[in-house]
Amino acid sequence: MNMPLSTPVIDIEASGFGLSSYPIEVGLVLANGATYCALVKPHTSWGHWDRGAEKVHGISLNELNENGKAIADICQDLNTLCDDQILYTDCWAHDYHWLSKLYTAAGVHCSFRLSPIEHLLSEPQMQRWSQRKKDYAREANIKTHRALNDALIISEALDRELLLNDIDAQVLSLIHISEPTRPLYI
């Protein structure tokens, strides 16, 4: 089987949680290992700002207004980089909402699909997921709650988990369990 170098992942940081929250940073890891990250200049209709969320991700509203990229430009970049691909997320409900908000504000059609990691992992793997992610972030010394960093962590943790699953399957296929042989009496 020809596996990509990386599991394609998108992660989105936001102004907070809830329906009025909006995307503030988008990070990607593509199957070829390429990455993309952009701060989002807030749309004029977006007003929600949660100072608690700011403390978690460390991105200020001033930084977004000064250094954020135009929403339409980000959507164009994402469509160009991800056209007709599936990107995975470990927080589908939130990321889908924020991605939809981004594309709606830009008035642009999204040319790729978002899929939850649950489509890749088994139930036992999902039970280990949070710990695997934390272990890799600690091992790689990557600061969490920034979009590209989180996308890198998710992609690598998925790659490792999927590789372990492949190795387990290969080992099981090598073990041949047959009925016990009966002794031959002469």
N, C-alpha and C positions, 0 to 999 in steps of 0.2 A: 504494500500500500504506500502511495506517495504522500507523505504527510507534509503540511506546510511547516515552515520554520517556527511560526508562532501562531497561537490561536488568536484570531482577530477580535479585538476587544475595544469597546468604547466606555469611557467613564465621564460622568458629568458632575461637576460641583454646582451647587445652587445657592440662592440667596437665603434659603431656609427650607422648610417643609410646608406641605399643604398646597391647595389649589392656586394661591396667589404667588407662590414662589416661582422663580425663573432661573434659567441656566446662566452661570457666570463664567464657567471654564469648561472646555471640552478637550479631552485627551483620547488619543487613539494609538493602538498598536495594530499594525496590519500583518497579514499572513507572511509577508516577505521580511518582517522585522522592522519596517519603516515606522516612524512615529510622527505624530502631529499633535500640537497643543495650541490652543488659542484662548485668551481671555475674551469674554463677550462684553461688548459695549451695550449696556442695557437699552432696550427699546423705551421710547418716551412714555408708553402706556404701562410699563412695569414699575411698580412703586414699592412692593414689599421688600423690606430689608430686616433680617434677623441678626442682631448683634451677637447672639449666642452662636449662630452658624459662622459668623465672621471670625469669632475666636477659634473655632475648630479648623477652618481652612486657611485663615490668615490673609484673606484677600479683602481689601477695603473697597468700599463703593467709589472712593476717589480714584483708586488704582484702576478700576474698571472704566471709569469715565475718561481718564487720561490715557490709558494704555490698551483699552479694549478694542477689539477688531469689530468692524461693522457686521451685523447679523447676516446680511445677504452675502457678504464675502465668505463668512465661515460656512454657510450652507453650500455655496459654490465649491469651496475647498473640499468639504466632506463628500459632496456628490462626485467630484472628480476623482478623489482618492478611493472612494468606497463603492463606486457604481456597480450595481447588481451583485453586491456581496452580502453576506450575513455577518453582522457584528454581534458579539456576545456581551452580555452585561450580567453582573451579579445582583443588580437591583433594578430589574426590568420595569416594575410599576413606576418608580420615580423617574428613571432615565427615559422611558417612553414618554411620559408626561412632559419632561423638560425638552426633549428633542422635538416633540410636536409643537410646543410653545415657540421654540426657535424657528422652525420652518413656517409656522403660521404667521409669525411676525414678519418674516422675510417674504412671504407670499410665494414660496418656492416649494416644489414637490420634492420629497426625499426619494433618492434613487437607490437606496439600500434598505435592508431589513434589520431590525433589532430582534434579538432572540435571547431568552433567559438561559443562563448556564445550566439550568435544570434539564434542558434538552440534550446536554452533553454528558451529564454526570448521573450516576445511579443514586439511589436513596442512601446507601452507606457512604458514598463519596460526599454527598451533600451534608451528611451529619458531621463529616470531618472538615468541611470546607472552611469554616471560619478559622479554625486552628491552623490549617495548612497555609492560609493567606497570611495570618499573623507570623507564623514561623518564617515564611519566605521574606516578608518585609523586614523582620528582625535580622535574619541572616544576611540580606543584601544591604542592610542599613539604609532603607528607603523611607523617607518621611511620608506618612499617609495623609489623606484628605487634600491632595492636589490631583487634578484630573489625570495628567500624564503618569505621575507616580503610581496612582491607583490602577490605571490601565496596565502598566508594566507588571505590577504585582499580580493582578488578576490573570493576565495572560501567562505569566511564568508559572503561577500556581496551578492553573488549568493544564498547561503543558505537562507539568510534572505528574499531576493526578491522572491524566489521560495516558501518559507513558507507563505509569505503574499499572494501570488497568490493562494495557496492551501486554506488558511483561507477565502479569498474572494469567492472562488468557493464553499466552504462548506456553507458559509452564504447564498449565492444565492440559493443553493439547499434547504435550510431550508425555504426560503420565497416561499410560494405557492401563485402564482397569478392566480386567477380564474375569470371567468366572474361574474359580480355582480349578486347576487341573486335577483330574482323578488319577490316583496312582495306577500304574499299569501292572497288573498281576500276571505273572507268567506261570 
